[in-house]
């Protein structure tokens, strides 16, 4: 039986997997990442070697260390942004894309995919976090609005005092584009204290118990954002 992978090994595997995924739609990601490393390294070397006075071997060693640190930091920033853009591009228009994007939310948030669903494959996801309850719909705008209204009524019966927000993910008027979904949700405010979240989640179980098991709509659900979430958390 093989021993479990160490955190550095897992991190390396995640980076490789993310790179391969992003490479499919962004063939220049490697060049941009390398360019960012070289520019960052040059900047880091210049700061210590030319700006901070010093001479001899110690100054050279510190300059090299600074170059490596700046280079790696710049490379990770550019790599992360381009990989995230590539992931969103691959998920755009696919069933369940919003749920995958919402997995990027940090601790303190709980995402429940597909709490509402109709025959036309319009779906509603639920997020519980500091703003309260966020219902996120994707699909046809008018049909999704109906689904959101239905889910809102169900949740209001159990949690009448909890703020409930409705968001439609899409590129139409009044909708939130997929790449901006996570940021939009996190900016809905802090209406619920952390101590209250546990009670909200327990009451929600009553709603889920009544609805039974909802089948996931047909079609592939992208999962590439899991690696992106780990990168954002620095794990």
Secondary structure as GFF3:
##gff-version 3
##sequence-region A 1 235
A	DSSP	alpha_helix	7	23	.	.	.	ID=ss1
A	DSSP	alpha_helix	29	46	.	.	.	ID=ss2
A	DSSP	pi_helix	47	51	.	.	.	ID=ss3
A	DSSP	alpha_helix	56	91	.	.	.	ID=ss4
A	DSSP	alpha_helix	97	102	.	.	.	ID=ss5
A	DSSP	beta_strand	110	117	.	.	.	ID=ss6
A	DSSP	beta_strand	123	129	.	.	.	ID=ss7
A	DSSP	beta_strand	132	138	.	.	.	ID=ss8
A	DSSP	alpha_helix	141	158	.	.	.	ID=ss9
A	DSSP	beta_strand	164	169	.	.	.	ID=ss10
A	DSSP	three_ten_helix	178	180	.	.	.	ID=ss11
A	DSSP	alpha_helix	181	186	.	.	.	ID=ss12
A	DSSP	alpha_helix	194	211	.	.	.	ID=ss13
A	DSSP	alpha_helix	225	233	.	.	.	ID=ss14
###
